[in-house]
């Protein structure tokens, strides 16, 4: 008797690998938030049975507030430079660098404002999805360096 594996994902909007799907154009996948409530990161995510890979975009001068997650994570920088800290240790990771983030380690990473937007591969075990939790317990939004904040819409005047 054949059994069918569940094809749900831990990350909302992610693609499930297997069942005949074995190759993915990562840059063309539907972009999903990869840090809702604490980061500007977004991109395509593929989940297998035990690991996930995200092709993640982070606009320059923006990034993630201090957060952590249950999953161990590896970030391979494909383009640009990520700066920040992992477990209190400063990191500066230009193109071609790999950042190791242990499970539950507080970390913050920003796309260097002096460089271009960052593209990185996020590789995580599936103890949870792509999204973690801000260390301060709030999910009030991403980190924007000075000058890289979203443009504010002009206030509308009331009709007289």
Buried (B, 14 or more C-beta within 10 A) or exposed (E): EEEEEEEEBBBEBBBBBEEEEEEBEBEEBEBBBBBBBBBBBBBBBBBEEEBBBBBBBBBBBBBBBBBBBBBBBBBBBBBBBBBBBBEEEEBEBBBEBEBEBEBEBBBBBBBBBEBEBBBBBBBBBBEBBBBBBBBEEEBEBBBBBEEBEEEEEEEEEEEE
